[in-house]
Amino acid sequence: MDDAKKFINIGFDPESGQLNMDFSENLDDGQEIGYILSSAFLAFSADQGIPKENLVDLIQENYDDFLDNSEDGE
């Protein structure tokens, strides 16, 4: 594999409900990780035909829950 490539492997454990992410060794910048994950989410949503308004609603209704979870270390 080309050393310049950066990747994120995402797995889901349905039994525990956990989402697991493994990052390439050269991907250690939090902003870059956030950009890649956000871009992937938006590209997937657009490909699925999810209206922008639905995404806005999703964020407005759930963002605080994600903040609370990240502050709890979950």
mmCIF file of the N, C-alpha and C atoms, coordinates in Angstrom:
data_MODEL
# 
_entry.id   MODEL 
# 
loop_
_atom_site.group_PDB 
_atom_site.id 
_atom_site.type_symbol 
_atom_site.label_atom_id 
_atom_site.label_alt_id 
_atom_site.label_comp_id 
_atom_site.label_asym_id 
_atom_site.label_entity_id 
_atom_site.label_seq_id 
_atom_site.pdbx_PDB_ins_code 
_atom_site.Cartn_x 
_atom_site.Cartn_y 
_atom_site.Cartn_z 
_atom_site.occupancy 
_atom_site.B_iso_or_equiv 
_atom_site.pdbx_formal_charge 
_atom_site.auth_seq_id 
_atom_site.auth_comp_id 
_atom_site.auth_asym_id 
_atom_site.auth_atom_id 
_atom_site.pdbx_PDB_model_num 
ATOM 1   N N  . MET A 1 1  ? 0.855   -1.189 0.000  1.00 0.00 ? 1  MET A N  1 
ATOM 2   C CA . MET A 1 1  ? 0.000   0.000  0.000  1.00 0.00 ? 1  MET A CA 1 
ATOM 3   C C  . MET A 1 1  ? 0.893   1.242  0.000  1.00 0.00 ? 1  MET A C  1 
ATOM 4   N N  . ASP A 1 2  ? 0.475   2.253  -0.708 1.00 0.00 ? 2  ASP A N  1 
ATOM 5   C CA . ASP A 1 2  ? 1.186   3.523  -0.768 1.00 0.00 ? 2  ASP A CA 1 
ATOM 6   C C  . ASP A 1 2  ? 1.184   4.164  0.613  1.00 0.00 ? 2  ASP A C  1 
ATOM 7   N N  . ASP A 1 3  ? 2.382   4.537  1.115  1.00 0.00 ? 3  ASP A N  1 
ATOM 8   C CA . ASP A 1 3  ? 2.492   5.117  2.455  1.00 0.00 ? 3  ASP A CA 1 
ATOM 9   C C  . ASP A 1 3  ? 1.773   6.446  2.586  1.00 0.00 ? 3  ASP A C  1 
ATOM 10  N N  . ALA A 1 4  ? 1.539   7.145  1.458  1.00 0.00 ? 4  ALA A N  1 
ATOM 11  C CA . ALA A 1 4  ? 0.883   8.451  1.526  1.00 0.00 ? 4  ALA A CA 1 
ATOM 12  C C  . ALA A 1 4  ? -0.621  8.327  1.721  1.00 0.00 ? 4  ALA A C  1 
ATOM 13  N N  . LYS A 1 5  ? -1.175  7.156  1.438  1.00 0.00 ? 5  LYS A N  1 
ATOM 14  C CA . LYS A 1 5  ? -2.617  6.981  1.583  1.00 0.00 ? 5  LYS A CA 1 
ATOM 15  C C  . LYS A 1 5  ? -2.992  6.928  3.051  1.00 0.00 ? 5  LYS A C  1 
ATOM 16  N N  . LYS A 1 6  ? -4.102  7.562  3.349  1.00 0.00 ? 6  LYS A N  1 
ATOM 17  C CA . LYS A 1 6  ? -4.632  7.555  4.706  1.00 0.00 ? 6  LYS A CA 1 
ATOM 18  C C  . LYS A 1 6  ? -5.989  6.884  4.655  1.00 0.00 ? 6  LYS A C  1 
ATOM 19  N N  . PHE A 1 7  ? -6.282  6.081  5.670  1.00 0.00 ? 7  PHE A N  1 
ATOM 20  C CA . PHE A 1 7  ? -7.552  5.376  5.624  1.00 0.00 ? 7  PHE A CA 1 
ATOM 21  C C  . PHE A 1 7  ? -8.140  5.192  7.012  1.00 0.00 ? 7  PHE A C  1 
ATOM 22  N N  . ILE A 1 8  ? -9.444  4.950  7.007  1.00 0.00 ? 8  ILE A N  1 
ATOM 23  C CA . ILE A 1 8  ? -10.197 4.633  8.211  1.00 0.00 ? 8  ILE A CA 1 
ATOM 24  C C  . ILE A 1 8  ? -11.005 3.376  7.903  1.00 0.00 ? 8  ILE A C  1 
ATOM 25  N N  . ASN A 1 9  ? -10.824 2.346  8.704  1.00 0.00 ? 9  ASN A N  1 
ATOM 26  C CA . ASN A 1 9  ? -11.651 1.144  8.603  1.00 0.00 ? 9  ASN A CA 1 
ATOM 27  C C  . ASN A 1 9  ? -12.734 1.242  9.662  1.00 0.00 ? 9  ASN A C  1 
ATOM 28  N N  . ILE A 1 10 ? -13.976 1.062  9.238  1.00 0.00 ? 10 ILE A N  1 
ATOM 29  C CA . ILE A 1 10 ? -15.108 1.162  10.154 1.00 0.00 ? 10 ILE A CA 1 
ATOM 30  C C  . ILE A 1 10 ? -15.790 -0.195 10.231 1.00 0.00 ? 10 ILE A C  1 
ATOM 31  N N  . GLY A 1 11 ? -16.029 -0.641 11.447 1.00 0.00 ? 11 GLY A N  1 
ATOM 32  C CA . GLY A 1 11 ? -16.742 -1.894 11.664 1.00 0.00 ? 11 GLY A CA 1 
ATOM 33  C C  . GLY A 1 11 ? -17.849 -1.686 12.681 1.00 0.00 ? 11 GLY A C  1 
ATOM 34  N N  . PHE A 1 12 ? -18.868 -2.522 12.586 1.00 0.00 ? 12 PHE A N  1 
ATOM 35  C CA . PHE A 1 12 ? -19.999 -2.429 13.510 1.00 0.00 ? 12 PHE A CA 1 
ATOM 36  C C  . PHE A 1 12 ? -20.228 -3.789 14.145 1.00 0.00 ? 12 PHE A C  1 
ATOM 37  N N  . ASP A 1 13 ? -20.327 -3.808 15.463 1.00 0.00 ? 13 ASP A N  1 
ATOM 38  C CA . ASP A 1 13 ? -20.630 -5.028 16.206 1.00 0.00 ? 13 ASP A CA 1 
ATOM 39  C C  . ASP A 1 13 ? -22.095 -4.967 16.610 1.00 0.00 ? 13 ASP A C  1 
ATOM 40  N N  . PRO A 1 14 ? -22.968 -5.695 15.909 1.00 0.00 ? 14 PRO A N  1 
ATOM 41  C CA . PRO A 1 14 ? -24.402 -5.604 16.202 1.00 0.00 ? 14 PRO A CA 1 
ATOM 42  C C  . PRO A 1 14 ? -24.777 -6.117 17.587 1.00 0.00 ? 14 PRO A C  1 
ATOM 43  N N  . GLU A 1 15 ? -23.982 -7.043 18.130 1.00 0.00 ? 15 GLU A N  1 
ATOM 44  C CA . GLU A 1 15 ? -24.297 -7.561 19.461 1.00 0.00 ? 15 GLU A CA 1 
ATOM 45  C C  . GLU A 1 15 ? -24.119 -6.505 20.540 1.00 0.00 ? 15 GLU A C  1 
ATOM 46  N N  . SER A 1 16 ? -23.047 -5.735 20.441 1.00 0.00 ? 16 SER A N  1 
ATOM 47  C CA . SER A 1 16 ? -22.788 -4.707 21.456 1.00 0.00 ? 16 SER A CA 1 
ATOM 48  C C  . SER A 1 16 ? -23.308 -3.339 21.040 1.00 0.00 ? 16 SER A C  1 
ATOM 49  N N  . GLY A 1 17 ? -23.619 -3.181 19.741 1.00 0.00 ? 17 GLY A N  1 
ATOM 50  C CA . GLY A 1 17 ? -24.056 -1.884 19.243 1.00 0.00 ? 17 GLY A CA 1 
ATOM 51  C C  . GLY A 1 17 ? -22.914 -0.899 19.102 1.00 0.00 ? 17 GLY A C  1 
ATOM 52  N N  . GLN A 1 18 ? -21.675 -1.403 19.103 1.00 0.00 ? 18 GLN A N  1 
ATOM 53  C CA . GLN A 1 18 ? -20.513 -0.519 19.030 1.00 0.00 ? 18 GLN A CA 1 
ATOM 54  C C  . GLN A 1 18 ? -20.024 -0.339 17.602 1.00 0.00 ? 18 GLN A C  1 
ATOM 55  N N  . LEU A 1 19 ? -19.622 0.878  17.317 1.00 0.00 ? 19 LEU A N  1 
ATOM 56  C CA . LEU A 1 19 ? -18.985 1.224  16.057 1.00 0.00 ? 19 LEU A CA 1 
ATOM 57  C C  . LEU A 1 19 ? -17.493 1.304  16.345 1.00 0.00 ? 19 LEU A C  1 
ATOM 58  N N  . ASN A 1 20 ? -16.696 0.570  15.602 1.00 0.00 ? 20 ASN A N  1 
ATOM 59  C CA . ASN A 1 20 ? -15.252 0.537  15.823 1.00 0.00 ? 20 ASN A CA 1 
ATOM 60  C C  . ASN A 1 20 ? -14.547 1.168  14.632 1.00 0.00 ? 20 ASN A C  1 
ATOM 61  N N  . MET A 1 21 ? -13.546 1.998  14.909 1.00 0.00 ? 21 MET A N  1 
ATOM 62  C CA . MET A 1 21 ? -12.791 2.647  13.847 1.00 0.00 ? 21 MET A CA 1 
ATOM 63  C C  . MET A 1 21 ? -11.305 2.435  14.077 1.00 0.00 ? 21 MET A C  1 
ATOM 64  N N  . ASP A 1 22 ? -10.607 2.043  13.019 1.00 0.00 ? 22 ASP A N  1 
ATOM 65  C CA . ASP A 1 22 ? -9.156  1.908  13.034 1.00 0.00 ? 22 ASP A CA 1 
ATOM 66  C C  . ASP A 1 22 ? -8.598  2.871  12.001 1.00 0.00 ? 22 ASP A C  1 
ATOM 67  N N  . PHE A 1 23 ? -7.584  3.631  12.400 1.00 0.00 ? 23 PHE A N  1 
ATOM 68  C CA . PHE A 1 23 ? -6.994  4.647  11.539 1.00 0.00 ? 23 PHE A CA 1 
ATOM 69  C C  . PHE A 1 23 ? -5.604  4.209  11.087 1.00 0.00 ? 23 PHE A C  1 
ATOM 70  N N  . SER A 1 24 ? -5.235  4.575  9.859  1.00 0.00 ? 24 SER A N  1 
ATOM 71  C CA . SER A 1 24 ? -3.873  4.300  9.407  1.00 0.00 ? 24 SER A CA 1 
ATOM 72  C C  . SER A 1 24 ? -2.903  5.069  10.305 1.00 0.00 ? 24 SER A C  1 
ATOM 73  N N  . GLU A 1 25 ? -1.683  4.551  10.402 1.00 0.00 ? 25 GLU A N  1 
ATOM 74  C CA . GLU A 1 25 ? -0.695  5.154  11.303 1.00 0.00 ? 25 GLU A CA 1 
ATOM 75  C C  . GLU A 1 25 ? -0.401  6.608  10.965 1.00 0.00 ? 25 GLU A C  1 
ATOM 76  N N  . ASN A 1 26 ? -0.509  6.975  9.690  1.00 0.00 ? 26 ASN A N  1 
ATOM 77  C CA . ASN A 1 26 ? -0.201  8.344  9.282  1.00 0.00 ? 26 ASN A CA 1 
ATOM 78  C C  . ASN A 1 26 ? -1.413  9.276  9.381  1.00 0.00 ? 26 ASN A C  1 
ATOM 79  N N  . LEU A 1 27 ? -2.502  8.785  9.962  1.00 0.00 ? 27 LEU A N  1 
ATOM 80  C CA . LEU A 1 27 ? -3.699  9.611  10.137 1.00 0.00 ? 27 LEU A CA 1 
ATOM 81  C C  . LEU A 1 27 ? -3.879  9.854  11.630 1.00 0.00 ? 27 LEU A C  1 
ATOM 82  N N  . ASP A 1 28 ? -3.289  10.960 12.099 1.00 0.00 ? 28 ASP A N  1 
ATOM 83  C CA . ASP A 1 28 ? -3.328  11.238 13.534 1.00 0.00 ? 28 ASP A CA 1 
ATOM 84  C C  . ASP A 1 28 ? -3.786  12.662 13.856 1.00 0.00 ? 28 ASP A C  1 
ATOM 85  N N  . ASP A 1 29 ? -4.204  13.397 12.853 1.00 0.00 ? 29 ASP A N  1 
ATOM 86  C CA . ASP A 1 29 ? -4.686  14.760 13.057 1.00 0.00 ? 29 ASP A CA 1 
ATOM 87  C C  . ASP A 1 29 ? -6.206  14.724 13.212 1.00 0.00 ? 29 ASP A C  1 
ATOM 88  N N  . GLY A 1 30 ? -6.703  15.177 14.354 1.00 0.00 ? 30 GLY A N  1 
ATOM 89  C CA . GLY A 1 30 ? -8.136  15.133 14.640 1.00 0.00 ? 30 GLY A CA 1 
ATOM 90  C C  . GLY A 1 30 ? -8.986  15.874 13.626 1.00 0.00 ? 30 GLY A C  1 
ATOM 91  N N  . GLN A 1 31 ? -8.504  17.012 13.154 1.00 0.00 ? 31 GLN A N  1 
ATOM 92  C CA . GLN A 1 31 ? -9.273  17.769 12.164 1.00 0.00 ? 31 GLN A CA 1 
ATOM 93  C C  . GLN A 1 31 ? -9.351  17.017 10.841 1.00 0.00 ? 31 GLN A C  1 
ATOM 94  N N  . GLU A 1 32 ? -8.260  16.391 10.465 1.00 0.00 ? 32 GLU A N  1 
ATOM 95  C CA . GLU A 1 32 ? -8.250  15.629 9.217  1.00 0.00 ? 32 GLU A CA 1 
ATOM 96  C C  . GLU A 1 32 ? -9.176  14.411 9.323  1.00 0.00 ? 32 GLU A C  1 
ATOM 97  N N  . ILE A 1 33 ? -9.157  13.746 10.459 1.00 0.00 ? 33 ILE A N  1 
ATOM 98  C CA . ILE A 1 33 ? -10.064 12.615 10.688 1.00 0.00 ? 33 ILE A CA 1 
ATOM 99  C C  . ILE A 1 33 ? -11.509 13.090 10.593 1.00 0.00 ? 33 ILE A C  1 
ATOM 100 N N  . GLY A 1 34 ? -11.821 14.204 11.237 1.00 0.00 ? 34 GLY A N  1 
ATOM 101 C CA . GLY A 1 34 ? -13.172 14.753 11.190 1.00 0.00 ? 34 GLY A CA 1 
ATOM 102 C C  . GLY A 1 34 ? -13.599 15.111 9.780  1.00 0.00 ? 34 GLY A C  1 
ATOM 103 N N  . TYR A 1 35 ? -12.682 15.680 9.016  1.00 0.00 ? 35 TYR A N  1 
ATOM 104 C CA . TYR A 1 35 ? -12.990 16.045 7.627  1.00 0.00 ? 35 TYR A CA 1 
ATOM 105 C C  . TYR A 1 35 ? -13.315 14.800 6.805  1.00 0.00 ? 35 TYR A C  1 
ATOM 106 N N  . ILE A 1 36 ? -12.495 13.759 6.951  1.00 0.00 ? 36 ILE A N  1 
ATOM 107 C CA . ILE A 1 36 ? -12.714 12.530 6.180  1.00 0.00 ? 36 ILE A CA 1 
ATOM 108 C C  . ILE A 1 36 ? -14.040 11.887 6.560  1.00 0.00 ? 36 ILE A C  1 
ATOM 109 N N  . LEU A 1 37 ? -14.312 11.767 7.859  1.00 0.00 ? 37 LEU A N  1 
ATOM 110 C CA . LEU A 1 37 ? -15.560 11.142 8.301  1.00 0.00 ? 37 LEU A CA 1 
ATOM 111 C C  . LEU A 1 37 ? -16.775 11.963 7.879  1.00 0.00 ? 37 LEU A C  1 
ATOM 112 N N  . SER A 1 38 ? -16.688 13.285 8.007  1.00 0.00 ? 38 SER A N  1 
ATOM 113 C CA . SER A 1 38 ? -17.802 14.154 7.609  1.00 0.00 ? 38 SER A CA 1 
ATOM 114 C C  . SER A 1 38 ? -18.056 14.073 6.110  1.00 0.00 ? 38 SER A C  1 
ATOM 115 N N  . SER A 1 39 ? -16.984 14.099 5.340  1.00 0.00 ? 39 SER A N  1 
ATOM 116 C CA . SER A 1 39 ? -17.121 14.011 3.883  1.00 0.00 ? 39 SER A CA 1 
ATOM 117 C C  . SER A 1 39 ? -17.734 12.685 3.467  1.00 0.00 ? 39 SER A C  1 
ATOM 118 N N  . ALA A 1 40 ? -17.295 11.609 4.109  1.00 0.00 ? 40 ALA A N  1 
ATOM 119 C CA . ALA A 1 40 ? -17.851 10.289 3.780  1.00 0.00 ? 40 ALA A CA 1 
ATOM 120 C C  . ALA A 1 40 ? -19.335 10.228 4.120  1.00 0.00 ? 40 ALA A C  1 
ATOM 121 N N  . PHE A 1 41 ? -19.715 10.775 5.271  1.00 0.00 ? 41 PHE A N  1 
ATOM 122 C CA . PHE A 1 41 ? -21.118 10.775 5.680  1.00 0.00 ? 41 PHE A CA 1 
ATOM 123 C C  . PHE A 1 41 ? -21.976 11.573 4.702  1.00 0.00 ? 41 PHE A C  1 
ATOM 124 N N  . LEU A 1 42 ? -21.502 12.762 4.329  1.00 0.00 ? 42 LEU A N  1 
ATOM 125 C CA . LEU A 1 42 ? -22.274 13.595 3.412  1.00 0.00 ? 42 LEU A CA 1 
ATOM 126 C C  . LEU A 1 42 ? -22.358 12.969 2.021  1.00 0.00 ? 42 LEU A C  1 
ATOM 127 N N  . ALA A 1 43 ? -21.259 12.376 1.546  1.00 0.00 ? 43 ALA A N  1 
ATOM 128 C CA . ALA A 1 43 ? -21.280 11.723 0.237  1.00 0.00 ? 43 ALA A CA 1 
ATOM 129 C C  . ALA A 1 43 ? -22.241 10.537 0.248  1.00 0.00 ? 43 ALA A C  1 
ATOM 130 N N  . PHE A 1 44 ? -22.223 9.746  1.316  1.00 0.00 ? 44 PHE A N  1 
ATOM 131 C CA . PHE A 1 44 ? -23.133 8.609  1.427  1.00 0.00 ? 44 PHE A CA 1 
ATOM 132 C C  . PHE A 1 44 ? -24.576 9.089  1.472  1.00 0.00 ? 44 PHE A C  1 
ATOM 133 N N  . SER A 1 45 ? -24.840 10.125 2.256  1.00 0.00 ? 45 SER A N  1 
ATOM 134 C CA . SER A 1 45 ? -26.201 10.657 2.375  1.00 0.00 ? 45 SER A CA 1 
ATOM 135 C C  . SER A 1 45 ? -26.717 11.157 1.035  1.00 0.00 ? 45 SER A C  1 
ATOM 136 N N  . ALA A 1 46 ? -25.869 11.873 0.300  1.00 0.00 ? 46 ALA A N  1 
ATOM 137 C CA . ALA A 1 46 ? -26.270 12.372 -1.018 1.00 0.00 ? 46 ALA A CA 1 
ATOM 138 C C  . ALA A 1 46 ? -26.532 11.211 -1.972 1.00 0.00 ? 46 ALA A C  1 
ATOM 139 N N  . ASP A 1 47 ? -25.678 10.196 -1.925 1.00 0.00 ? 47 ASP A N  1 
ATOM 140 C CA . ASP A 1 47 ? -25.855 9.032  -2.792 1.00 0.00 ? 47 ASP A CA 1 
ATOM 141 C C  . ASP A 1 47 ? -27.163 8.300  -2.490 1.00 0.00 ? 47 ASP A C  1 
ATOM 142 N N  . GLN A 1 48 ? -27.577 8.325  -1.232 1.00 0.00 ? 48 GLN A N  1 
ATOM 143 C CA . GLN A 1 48 ? -28.817 7.668  -0.827 1.00 0.00 ? 48 GLN A CA 1 
ATOM 144 C C  . GLN A 1 48 ? -30.046 8.533  -1.090 1.00 0.00 ? 48 GLN A C  1 
ATOM 145 N N  . GLY A 1 49 ? -29.817 9.778  -1.521 1.00 0.00 ? 49 GLY A N  1 
ATOM 146 C CA . GLY A 1 49 ? -30.927 10.671 -1.833 1.00 0.00 ? 49 GLY A CA 1 
ATOM 147 C C  . GLY A 1 49 ? -31.574 11.307 -0.617 1.00 0.00 ? 49 GLY A C  1 
ATOM 148 N N  . ILE A 1 50 ? -30.853 11.353 0.485  1.00 0.00 ? 50 ILE A N  1 
ATOM 149 C CA . ILE A 1 50 ? -31.405 11.962 1.697  1.00 0.00 ? 50 ILE A CA 1 
ATOM 150 C C  . ILE A 1 50 ? -31.431 13.479 1.506  1.00 0.00 ? 50 ILE A C  1 
ATOM 151 N N  . PRO A 1 51 ? -32.590 14.102 1.647  1.00 0.00 ? 51 PRO A N  1 
ATOM 152 C CA . PRO A 1 51 ? -32.675 15.557 1.472  1.00 0.00 ? 51 PRO A CA 1 
ATOM 153 C C  . PRO A 1 51 ? -31.845 16.312 2.516  1.00 0.00 ? 51 PRO A C  1 
ATOM 154 N N  . LYS A 1 52 ? -31.282 17.423 2.077  1.00 0.00 ? 52 LYS A N  1 
ATOM 155 C CA . LYS A 1 52 ? -30.458 18.243 2.961  1.00 0.00 ? 52 LYS A CA 1 
ATOM 156 C C  . LYS A 1 52 ? -31.229 18.637 4.215  1.00 0.00 ? 52 LYS A C  1 
ATOM 157 N N  . GLU A 1 53 ? -32.507 18.916 4.082  1.00 0.00 ? 53 GLU A N  1 
ATOM 158 C CA . GLU A 1 53 ? -33.321 19.315 5.233  1.00 0.00 ? 53 GLU A CA 1 
ATOM 159 C C  . GLU A 1 53 ? -33.368 18.202 6.282  1.00 0.00 ? 53 GLU A C  1 
ATOM 160 N N  . ASN A 1 54 ? -33.397 16.949 5.838  1.00 0.00 ? 54 ASN A N  1 
ATOM 161 C CA . ASN A 1 54 ? -33.399 15.828 6.777  1.00 0.00 ? 54 ASN A CA 1 
ATOM 162 C C  . ASN A 1 54 ? -32.082 15.748 7.546  1.00 0.00 ? 54 ASN A C  1 
ATOM 163 N N  . LEU A 1 55 ? -30.980 16.048 6.863  1.00 0.00 ? 55 LEU A N  1 
ATOM 164 C CA . LEU A 1 55 ? -29.684 16.048 7.540  1.00 0.00 ? 55 LEU A CA 1 
ATOM 165 C C  . LEU A 1 55 ? -29.608 17.163 8.573  1.00 0.00 ? 55 LEU A C  1 
ATOM 166 N N  . VAL A 1 56 ? -30.125 18.330 8.205  1.00 0.00 ? 56 VAL A N  1 
ATOM 167 C CA . VAL A 1 56 ? -30.149 19.455 9.148  1.00 0.00 ? 56 VAL A CA 1 
ATOM 168 C C  . VAL A 1 56 ? -30.975 19.080 10.373 1.00 0.00 ? 56 VAL A C  1 
ATOM 169 N N  . ASP A 1 57 ? -32.144 18.479 10.155 1.00 0.00 ? 57 ASP A N  1 
ATOM 170 C CA . ASP A 1 57 ? -32.988 18.046 11.276 1.00 0.00 ? 57 ASP A CA 1 
ATOM 171 C C  . ASP A 1 57 ? -32.269 17.015 12.141 1.00 0.00 ? 57 ASP A C  1 
ATOM 172 N N  . LEU A 1 58 ? -31.601 16.060 11.503 1.00 0.00 ? 58 LEU A N  1 
ATOM 173 C CA . LEU A 1 58 ? -30.866 15.030 12.235 1.00 0.00 ? 58 LEU A CA 1 
ATOM 174 C C  . LEU A 1 58 ? -29.825 15.655 13.153 1.00 0.00 ? 58 LEU A C  1 
ATOM 175 N N  . ILE A 1 59 ? -29.090 16.608 12.635 1.00 0.00 ? 59 ILE A N  1 
ATOM 176 C CA . ILE A 1 59 ? -28.058 17.269 13.433 1.00 0.00 ? 59 ILE A CA 1 
ATOM 177 C C  . ILE A 1 59 ? -28.686 18.095 14.548 1.00 0.00 ? 59 ILE A C  1 
ATOM 178 N N  . GLN A 1 60 ? -29.708 18.876 14.228 1.00 0.00 ? 60 GLN A N  1 
ATOM 179 C CA . GLN A 1 60 ? -30.343 19.712 15.246 1.00 0.00 ? 60 GLN A CA 1 
ATOM 180 C C  . GLN A 1 60 ? -30.949 18.885 16.374 1.00 0.00 ? 60 GLN A C  1 
ATOM 181 N N  . GLU A 1 61 ? -31.487 17.719 16.049 1.00 0.00 ? 61 GLU A N  1 
ATOM 182 C CA . GLU A 1 61 ? -32.164 16.903 17.056 1.00 0.00 ? 61 GLU A CA 1 
ATOM 183 C C  . GLU A 1 61 ? -31.211 16.032 17.868 1.00 0.00 ? 61 GLU A C  1 
ATOM 184 N N  . ASN A 1 62 ? -30.035 15.722 17.340 1.00 0.00 ? 62 ASN A N  1 
ATOM 185 C CA . ASN A 1 62 ? -29.176 14.738 17.994 1.00 0.00 ? 62 ASN A CA 1 
ATOM 186 C C  . ASN A 1 62 ? -27.790 15.229 18.376 1.00 0.00 ? 62 ASN A C  1 
ATOM 187 N N  . TYR A 1 63 ? -27.381 16.388 17.932 1.00 0.00 ? 63 TYR A N  1 
ATOM 188 C CA . TYR A 1 63 ? -26.004 16.841 18.140 1.00 0.00 ? 63 TYR A CA 1 
ATOM 189 C C  . TYR A 1 63 ? -25.642 16.927 19.619 1.00 0.00 ? 63 TYR A C  1 
ATOM 190 N N  . ASP A 1 64 ? -26.539 17.469 20.433 1.00 0.00 ? 64 ASP A N  1 
ATOM 191 C CA . ASP A 1 64 ? -26.247 17.606 21.860 1.00 0.00 ? 64 ASP A CA 1 
ATOM 192 C C  . ASP A 1 64 ? -26.042 16.253 22.532 1.00 0.00 ? 64 ASP A C  1 
ATOM 193 N N  . ASP A 1 65 ? -26.773 15.233 22.091 1.00 0.00 ? 65 ASP A N  1 
ATOM 194 C CA . ASP A 1 65 ? -26.579 13.888 22.646 1.00 0.00 ? 65 ASP A CA 1 
ATOM 195 C C  . ASP A 1 65 ? -25.173 13.376 22.353 1.00 0.00 ? 65 ASP A C  1 
ATOM 196 N N  . PHE A 1 66 ? -24.685 13.634 21.149 1.00 0.00 ? 66 PHE A N  1 
ATOM 197 C CA . PHE A 1 66 ? -23.331 13.204 20.812 1.00 0.00 ? 66 PHE A CA 1 
ATOM 198 C C  . PHE A 1 66 ? -22.299 13.977 21.625 1.00 0.00 ? 66 PHE A C  1 
ATOM 199 N N  . LEU A 1 67 ? -22.538 15.258 21.852 1.00 0.00 ? 67 LEU A N  1 
ATOM 200 C CA . LEU A 1 67 ? -21.629 16.036 22.685 1.00 0.00 ? 67 LEU A CA 1 
ATOM 201 C C  . LEU A 1 67 ? -21.599 15.495 24.100 1.00 0.00 ? 67 LEU A C  1 
ATOM 202 N N  . ASP A 1 68 ? -22.767 15.191 24.651 1.00 0.00 ? 68 ASP A N  1 
ATOM 203 C CA . ASP A 1 68 ? -22.845 14.641 26.004 1.00 0.00 ? 68 ASP A CA 1 
ATOM 204 C C  . ASP A 1 68 ? -22.086 13.326 26.095 1.00 0.00 ? 68 ASP A C  1 
ATOM 205 N N  . ASN A 1 69 ? -22.228 12.468 25.093 1.00 0.00 ? 69 ASN A N  1 
ATOM 206 C CA . ASN A 1 69 ? -21.530 11.181 25.098 1.00 0.00 ? 69 ASN A CA 1 
ATOM 207 C C  . ASN A 1 69 ? -20.029 11.357 25.010 1.00 0.00 ? 69 ASN A C  1 
ATOM 208 N N  . SER A 1 70 ? -19.562 12.316 24.204 1.00 0.00 ? 70 SER A N  1 
ATOM 209 C CA . SER A 1 70 ? -18.121 12.501 24.069 1.00 0.00 ? 70 SER A CA 1 
ATOM 210 C C  . SER A 1 70 ? -17.526 13.080 25.346 1.00 0.00 ? 70 SER A C  1 
ATOM 211 N N  . GLU A 1 71 ? -18.279 13.886 26.061 1.00 0.00 ? 71 GLU A N  1 
ATOM 212 C CA . GLU A 1 71 ? -17.794 14.443 27.322 1.00 0.00 ? 71 GLU A CA 1 
ATOM 213 C C  . GLU A 1 71 ? -17.741 13.385 28.414 1.00 0.00 ? 71 GLU A C  1 
ATOM 214 N N  . ASP A 1 72 ? -18.592 12.358 28.300 1.00 0.00 ? 72 ASP A N  1 
ATOM 215 C CA . ASP A 1 72 ? -18.607 11.268 29.271 1.00 0.00 ? 72 ASP A CA 1 
ATOM 216 C C  . ASP A 1 72 ? -17.529 10.236 28.978 1.00 0.00 ? 72 ASP A C  1 
ATOM 217 N N  . GLY A 1 73 ? -16.847 10.388 27.845 1.00 0.00 ? 73 GLY A N  1 
ATOM 218 C CA . GLY A 1 73 ? -15.821 9.433  27.463 1.00 0.00 ? 73 GLY A CA 1 
ATOM 219 C C  . GLY A 1 73 ? -16.362 8.179  26.827 1.00 0.00 ? 73 GLY A C  1 
ATOM 220 N N  . GLU A 1 74 ? -17.606 8.214  26.373 1.00 0.00 ? 74 GLU A N  1 
ATOM 221 C CA . GLU A 1 74 ? -18.204 7.036  25.734 1.00 0.00 ? 74 GLU A CA 1 
ATOM 222 C C  . GLU A 1 74 ? -17.901 7.023  24.263 1.00 0.00 ? 74 GLU A C  1 
# 
